[in-house]
Amino acid sequence: MAFALVCAAGSGALPAQATVWQPAVDTVRPAALQRWKPAQRGQVSRDEAAAIVKRRFGGKILAVSEVEKNGRPMYRVKGLSEKSQVYVVYVDKRSGRIVR
């Protein structure tokens, strides 16, 4: 294929249909798919909840605990921002969404 392309390019003519390489779906994962992957499995793990919060707010994760808020199972994630401010957010165990 590479030889044919070089020959065609050298002669000034290109093939009628050039084949464009596209990676398989499994080899490339956009950030949006990685973000919602846990929700598709049914439940977010403790480590995934910490990673979601760290990706969103940065800084350092201090603690993760399981709680129930408004009748829904959640993780309470306590973090320290890069400006040394302590924050607490909740991550829904089913969807992986951050709730304040």
N, C-alpha and C positions, 0 to 999 in steps of 0.2 A: 504494500500500500504506500509506504513512504517513498519507494523508488518510483512508483507510478506518478505520485504527486510531484516529485522533483522533475521527472521527465515532462510532465504536463506543464509545470510552471516554466520550465526552460523553453518550451515551444510556444509559450504565450497563450495556450488554451487550457482551460480548467475543465475537469470532468463535469458532466451535466448535473450530477447529484453528488455533492461532496458529503462524505459521512462525517458527522460531528460526534466526537466522543462525549458521552454523558455518563457520569458515574452512576452506579447502582444506588437506589434509594437508601439502602442501609449504610453506605459508606459516607454519606453526607447528611448531617443532622443539623438543620437550622436551629438557632437558639430558641425559637418559639416552640419547637417540638420538644426540645430538652426540658423546657420549663414545665410543660404540661404532661410529660411522660408519666410522672408518679400518679397523677389523677386517673389515668387510664388503667392503671393496675388495681385501683380500688382503695389504696391507703398509702399515705405518705409516711415514710419512716422518720425517726428522730433526726438522723443524719441529713436526710433530704430537706427537712424543715429548716435545720440550721443553715444548710447551703443556700436555700431560697432566700432567707433573710440576709445572709452575708452578701449574696450577689446584689440584692436590692439596696442595702444600706451601708455595706462595707464595714470596716472596723473589725471588732473581735466579738465572738459569741461567748458569753459568760455562762449561761445556763439554759437548759431546755427541759421543760417538765410537761407532763400530760395533765390537761384540765378539761372541764366541760363548761362551755360558755353559751348561754341562750339555748341550752339543750343539745348542743352539737359538740362532738369530741374535737379538741384542738390541742395544739402545742403552744405553751407560753414560752416565748423565746426572749431572753434578756441579753442585751448586747451593749457594747461600749463603742461609741462612734469614734472616728478618727480625731474628733475635736474633744475627746474625753467626756462625752455626755452619755449617761446611761439611758437606754430606751427599752421599752417592753412592747412587743407586738405578739399577736396570736396568728398561728397558721392553721387553717382548717385541715384536719387529717384526711378528709375525703377528696378535697379539690386542690389542696396545695396553695390556696389563695391566702394572702396576708390580710388580716383583719385587725383593726386597731382597737 
